[in-house]
Structures are given as C-alpha cells and as structure tokens.
Amino acid sequence: MLNRLCFAVLLAVPFFAACSSQQLYGSGQEWQRTECYKINDLQERNRCLKSANTSYEEYQRQADAAKNPK
C-alpha cells in the first residue's frame, strides 16, 4: 500500500510543478501588463502589451527553440 502511495505522489509531482510554472508565468504577465500601461508612447505600449500577451505555450516553444537551435 505504501509503495502505491509513493508511486502516486511521484507521478503527481510533475503536474504540480507545471501548474505552478504556468501560474508564475501568468503572474509575471500581469505585472508586465501593469508596467506597459505606464508607457506614454502608444506604439511602445502596444509592443509591450503584445509581448505581455504571449501565451504560456508560445513562451515554452520559444524557450525550447532557444535551447535547441537548429
């Protein structure tokens, strides 16, 4: 019984880590958006907001591509 419990916990750990990484990314995006709205220049603000609105999945793709250039 204890072995099954340990196995279940070990399987669940990556899911919690992924969730928390995504939540941290979302919090960072919210902070970045707040900072973007402080920019007076409209074009610069829009560039900032575009960057702040990058999805977590797109961020992951970009990070993976940077780690493994072809």
Contact map, one row per residue, 1 for C-alpha under 8 A:
1111100000000000000000000000000000000000000000000000000000000000000000
1111110000000000000000000000000000000000000000000000000000000000000000
1111111000000000000000000000000000000000000000000000000000000000000000
1111111100000000000000000000000000000000000000000000000000000000000000
1111111110000000000000000000000000000000000000000000000000000000000000
0111111111000000000000000000000000000000000000000000000000000000000000
0011111111100000000000000000000000000000000000000000000000000000000000
0001111111110000000000000000000000000000000000000000000000000000000000
0000111111111000000000000000000000000000000000000000000000000000000000
0000011111111100000000000000000000000000000000000000000000000000000000
0000001111111110000000000000000000000000000000000000000000000000000000
0000000111111111000000000000000000000000000000000000000000000000000000
0000000011111111100000000000000000000000000000000000000000000000000000
0000000001111111110000000000000000000000000000000000000000000000000000
0000000000111111111000000000000000000000000000000000000000000000000000
0000000000011111111100000000000000000000000000000000000000000000000000
0000000000001111111110000000000000000000000000000000000000000000000000
0000000000000111111111000000000000000000000000000000000000000000000000
0000000000000011111111100000000000000000000000000000000000000000000000
0000000000000001111111110000000000000000000000000000000000000000000000
0000000000000000111111111000000000000000000000000000000000000000000000
0000000000000000011111111100000000000000000000000000000100000000000000
0000000000000000001111111110000000000000000000000000000000000000000000
0000000000000000000111111111000000000000000000000000000000000000000000
0000000000000000000011111111100000000000000000000000000100000000000000
0000000000000000000001111111110000000000000000000000000100000000000000
0000000000000000000000111111111000000000000000000000000000000000000000
0000000000000000000000011111111100000000000000000000000000000000000000
0000000000000000000000001111111110000000000000000001100000000000000000
0000000000000000000000000111111111000000000000000001000000000000000000
0000000000000000000000000011111111100000000000000000000000000000000000
0000000000000000000000000001111111110000000000011001000000000000000000
0000000000000000000000000000111111111000000000011001000000000000000000
0000000000000000000000000000011111111100000000000000000000000000000000
0000000000000000000000000000001111111110000000000000000000000000000000
0000000000000000000000000000000111111110000011011000000000000000000000
0000000000000000000000000000000011111111000010000000000000000000000000
0000000000000000000000000000000001111111000000000000000000000000000000
0000000000000000000000000000000000111111110110000000000000000000000000
0000000000000000000000000000000000001111110110000000000000000000000000
0000000000000000000000000000000000000011111110000000000000000000000000
0000000000000000000000000000000000000011111111000000000000000000000000
0000000000000000000000000000000000000000111111100000000000000000000000
0000000000000000000000000000000000000011111111110000000000000000000000
0000000000000000000000000000000000011011111111111000000000000000000000
0000000000000000000000000000000000010000011111111100000000000000000000
0000000000000000000000000000000000000000001111111110000000000000000000
0000000000000000000000000000000110010000000111111111000000000000000000
0000000000000000000000000000000110010000000011111111100000000000000000
0000000000000000000000000000000000000000000001111111110000000000000000
0000000000000000000000000000000000000000000000111111110000000000000000
0000000000000000000000000000110110000000000000011111110000000000000000
0000000000000000000000000000100000000000000000001111111000000000000000
0000000000000000000000000000000000000000000000000111111101100000000000
0000000000000000000000000000000000000000000000000000111111100000000000
0000000000000000000001001100000000000000000000000000011111110000000000
0000000000000000000000000000000000000000000000000000001111111000000000
0000000000000000000000000000000000000000000000000000011111111100000000
0000000000000000000000000000000000000000000000000000011111111110000000
0000000000000000000000000000000000000000000000000000000111111111000000
0000000000000000000000000000000000000000000000000000000011111111100000
0000000000000000000000000000000000000000000000000000000001111111110000
0000000000000000000000000000000000000000000000000000000000111111111000
0000000000000000000000000000000000000000000000000000000000011111111100
0000000000000000000000000000000000000000000000000000000000001111111110
0000000000000000000000000000000000000000000000000000000000000111111110
0000000000000000000000000000000000000000000000000000000000000011111110
0000000000000000000000000000000000000000000000000000000000000001111111
0000000000000000000000000000000000000000000000000000000000000000111111
0000000000000000000000000000000000000000000000000000000000000000000111
